[in-house]
Amino acid sequence: MHADCHDDRARADGAVRGGITLAPTRVPCGTVTFVITDTGPLSDSLSIFSEAPPVFEATPELAPGQTTSLTPRFAAKGAVYLQSNTFQPEGNEGNGGVAEFAWLTLV
């Protein structure tokens, strides 16, 4: 446990909707580096945020196969929400994006 992290636990159990692959699903609070690769067939971006205290970071639009990283600092234990911004569910192409998401727990 990092001494500079207070405890504001919230829901976050590695829940996923869509094609986001998240491993591990629990990490220590503090500075965390996310390595993000667009493995889908469409360009996409990823937003990462938490509520208390507020943190928000987002990747630029990534082409399929492209990789980038984000390194936010989370000062509180709890939940981090990750959202893919242009996910199209199978059979719904052209009907508007439906975000895919995942929850990560900061311990």
Residue frames as qw, qx, qy, qz and C-alpha x, y, z in Angstrom:
[[0.000, 0.889, 0.458, 0.000, 0.00, 0.00, 0.00],
 [0.386, 0.435, -0.027, 0.814, 1.24, 3.46, -0.83],
 [0.273, -0.410, -0.529, 0.691, 1.28, 5.84, 2.12],
 [0.075, 0.202, -0.071, -0.974, -0.08, 8.71, 0.00],
 [0.342, -0.219, -0.706, -0.581, -3.31, 6.90, -0.96],
 [0.407, -0.059, 0.542, -0.733, -6.49, 7.32, 1.08],
 [0.107, 0.145, 0.981, 0.073, -9.28, 4.74, 1.01],
 [0.504, 0.301, 0.107, -0.802, -12.41, 5.65, -1.01],
 [0.217, -0.003, 0.948, 0.231, -13.39, 2.15, -2.15],
 [0.596, 0.336, 0.018, -0.729, -16.12, 1.82, -4.75],
 [0.901, 0.225, 0.353, -0.109, -17.43, -0.86, -7.10],
 [0.360, 0.728, -0.541, -0.218, -14.78, -2.30, -9.37],
 [0.797, -0.216, 0.557, -0.089, -14.50, -6.00, -9.96],
 [0.250, -0.257, 0.772, 0.525, -12.95, -6.22, -13.40],
 [0.542, 0.565, 0.574, -0.242, -16.42, -6.05, -15.00],
 [0.139, -0.268, 0.557, 0.774, -16.19, -5.72, -18.78],
 [0.618, 0.596, 0.436, -0.269, -18.66, -4.99, -21.59],
 [0.549, 0.797, -0.203, -0.146, -17.39, -5.43, -25.12],
 [0.904, 0.293, -0.198, 0.239, -13.90, -6.39, -26.19],
 [0.045, -0.829, 0.450, -0.328, -11.67, -4.66, -23.65],
 [0.871, -0.088, -0.421, 0.238, -9.09, -7.04, -22.21],
 [0.210, -0.830, 0.281, -0.434, -7.86, -5.92, -18.81],
 [0.915, -0.230, -0.248, 0.218, -5.10, -7.61, -16.84],
 [0.188, -0.262, -0.884, 0.339, -4.56, -7.40, -13.98],
 [0.229, -0.697, -0.502, -0.458, -7.92, -6.15, -12.66],
 [0.529, -0.834, -0.129, 0.091, -6.45, -4.92, -9.34],
 [0.599, 0.417, -0.199, 0.654, -3.44, -2.59, -9.04],
 [0.417, -0.467, -0.393, 0.673, -1.97, -0.44, -6.24],
 [0.125, 0.964, 0.234, 0.009, -3.12, 3.17, -6.16],
 [0.411, -0.611, 0.307, 0.603, -0.49, 5.71, -7.13],
 [0.302, 0.615, -0.440, -0.580, 1.07, 6.06, -10.56],
 [0.739, 0.149, 0.657, -0.013, -0.10, 3.39, -12.99],
 [0.125, 0.438, -0.570, -0.684, 1.07, 2.92, -16.59],
 [0.753, 0.367, 0.480, -0.261, -1.53, 1.55, -19.01],
 [0.109, -0.285, 0.718, 0.625, -0.26, 0.10, -22.30],
 [0.606, 0.482, 0.397, -0.492, -3.13, 0.32, -24.79],
 [0.122, -0.162, 0.781, 0.591, -3.26, -1.51, -28.14],
 [0.653, 0.322, 0.054, -0.683, -6.17, -1.25, -30.58],
 [0.278, -0.140, 0.934, 0.175, -6.68, -4.90, -31.50],
 [0.531, 0.532, 0.579, -0.316, -10.02, -4.33, -33.22],
 [0.527, 0.383, 0.552, 0.520, -10.79, -3.69, -36.89],
 [0.083, 0.899, 0.286, 0.321, -11.76, -0.02, -36.34],
 [0.269, 0.411, -0.329, 0.806, -9.86, 3.05, -35.15],
 [0.577, -0.675, -0.456, -0.058, -10.60, 3.70, -31.51],
 [0.102, 0.571, -0.436, 0.688, -9.54, 5.66, -28.43],
 [0.617, -0.386, -0.660, 0.186, -9.63, 4.86, -24.73],
 [0.204, -0.707, 0.163, -0.658, -10.59, 7.10, -21.80],
 [0.595, -0.177, -0.681, 0.388, -9.52, 6.35, -18.22],
 [0.164, -0.571, 0.132, -0.793, -11.09, 8.09, -15.24],
 [0.411, -0.334, -0.764, 0.370, -11.84, 7.90, -11.54],
 [0.213, -0.817, -0.399, -0.358, -14.11, 10.00, -9.36],
 [0.449, -0.880, 0.048, -0.145, -12.36, 10.76, -6.09],
 [0.083, 0.692, -0.010, -0.717, -10.18, 12.66, -6.52],
 [0.720, 0.639, 0.157, -0.220, -11.02, 13.23, -10.21],
 [0.348, -0.414, 0.663, 0.518, -8.60, 11.80, -12.78],
 [0.737, 0.587, 0.276, -0.192, -9.18, 11.81, -16.54],
 [0.152, -0.527, 0.637, 0.541, -6.83, 10.79, -19.35],
 [0.803, 0.467, 0.298, -0.221, -7.52, 9.68, -22.93],
 [0.570, -0.116, 0.574, 0.577, -5.54, 8.30, -25.81],
 [0.301, 0.433, -0.325, -0.785, -5.61, 9.89, -29.23],
 [0.879, 0.306, 0.038, -0.363, -7.48, 7.96, -31.94],
 [0.391, -0.431, 0.787, 0.206, -5.55, 4.72, -32.51],
 [0.641, 0.354, -0.494, -0.470, -5.48, 2.85, -35.82],
 [0.982, -0.130, 0.005, -0.135, -5.92, -0.93, -35.66],
 [0.887, 0.121, -0.188, 0.404, -2.68, -2.44, -34.34],
 [0.207, 0.671, -0.252, 0.666, -1.37, 0.87, -32.98],
 [0.667, -0.451, -0.491, 0.333, -0.11, 1.05, -29.36],
 [0.042, 0.692, -0.191, 0.695, 0.29, 3.94, -26.93],
 [0.501, -0.285, -0.689, 0.440, 0.50, 4.40, -23.16],
 [0.273, -0.773, -0.069, -0.568, -1.06, 6.57, -20.46],
 [0.533, -0.037, -0.637, 0.555, 0.40, 7.11, -16.98],
 [0.353, -0.723, -0.125, -0.580, -2.16, 8.68, -14.64],
 [0.192, 0.159, -0.739, 0.626, -1.68, 9.04, -10.88],
 [0.573, -0.534, -0.485, -0.390, -4.54, 7.82, -8.67],
 [0.014, 0.447, -0.550, 0.705, -4.40, 9.18, -5.11],
 [0.614, -0.185, 0.430, -0.635, -7.27, 7.09, -3.74],
 [0.167, 0.019, 0.984, 0.056, -8.20, 3.44, -3.52],
 [0.538, 0.428, 0.387, -0.615, -11.41, 2.58, -5.34],
 [0.701, 0.445, 0.551, 0.084, -12.65, 2.23, -8.89],
 [0.035, -0.469, 0.437, 0.767, -11.20, 3.26, -12.22],
 [0.683, 0.539, 0.432, -0.238, -13.43, 3.24, -15.29],
 [0.226, -0.313, 0.633, 0.672, -11.97, 2.56, -18.74],
 [0.589, 0.591, 0.424, -0.353, -14.08, 3.28, -21.82],
 [0.392, 0.062, 0.640, 0.657, -13.51, 2.53, -25.49],
 [0.183, 0.486, 0.158, -0.840, -15.03, 5.37, -27.44],
 [0.474, 0.381, -0.379, -0.698, -16.00, 3.91, -30.83],
 [0.248, -0.034, 0.968, -0.032, -17.04, 0.30, -30.20],
 [0.607, 0.117, -0.295, -0.729, -19.68, -1.02, -32.62],
 [0.633, -0.091, 0.722, -0.266, -21.52, -4.12, -31.39],
 [0.141, -0.031, 0.882, 0.448, -21.73, -6.90, -33.95],
 [0.082, 0.556, 0.798, 0.217, -24.79, -6.34, -36.16],
 [0.086, -0.870, -0.360, 0.326, -25.09, -2.67, -35.14],
 [0.465, -0.080, 0.283, 0.835, -22.65, -1.12, -37.62],
 [0.050, 0.340, 0.382, 0.858, -23.72, 2.36, -38.66],
 [0.409, -0.695, -0.525, -0.273, -26.29, 2.72, -35.85],
 [0.257, -0.849, 0.213, -0.410, -24.14, 4.82, -33.53],
 [0.408, 0.360, -0.749, 0.379, -21.35, 3.83, -31.18],
 [0.775, -0.575, -0.141, -0.219, -21.97, 1.95, -27.97],
 [0.000, 0.746, -0.605, 0.277, -19.12, 2.31, -25.53],
 [0.866, -0.120, -0.468, 0.132, -17.38, -0.79, -24.30],
 [0.223, -0.792, 0.338, -0.458, -16.00, -0.47, -20.79],
 [0.752, -0.081, -0.593, 0.276, -14.14, -2.11, -17.95],
 [0.465, -0.842, 0.101, -0.253, -13.70, -1.45, -14.21],
 [0.630, 0.295, -0.543, 0.470, -10.34, -1.68, -12.47],
 [0.625, -0.753, -0.206, -0.009, -9.84, -1.76, -8.69],
 [0.276, 0.657, -0.447, 0.541, -7.16, 0.34, -7.01],
 [0.809, -0.475, -0.342, 0.053, -6.00, -1.31, -3.80]]
